[in-house]
Amino acid sequence: MHRAWKAAAVAAAMSLALSGCGEKKEAAEPVKLDARLADIYSHTCQTCHENAETGAPPAHDLAAWKPRLAQGESVLSDHIVNGFKGMPPLGQCIECSADDLLTLMKFMAAPAPEAAEEEKEH
């Protein structure tokens, strides 16, 4: 029962937070993770989102994320909270809040922070 309640709460919070995801922007900006979320990313998301064989959209692959973002916030929220195809519910991050999951998704759907730094140098 606790898991179902948490999933419902996370879905509701993510639906509100994702409301701007489908908006068109000039250029996608990288998202930086704090140390706690970077650790979560390396222990959960990275396993699938940096392995092409899993079928998960690769982190920082804007072309792979574009059609997913175009599906809208309710679909993305449902996929993150309940899982989708090979993705486990909550991305196996039971300690993640809705904000954590949203930030991790935005991090993966944005350009790599290193790539943005390289572009600034040129």
Secondary structure by P-SEA (a helix, b strand, c coil): caaaaaaaaaaaaaaaaaccccccccbbbbbbbcaaaaaaaaacccccccccccccccccccccccccccccaaaaaaaaaccccccccccccccccaaaaaaaaaaaacccaaaaaaaaac
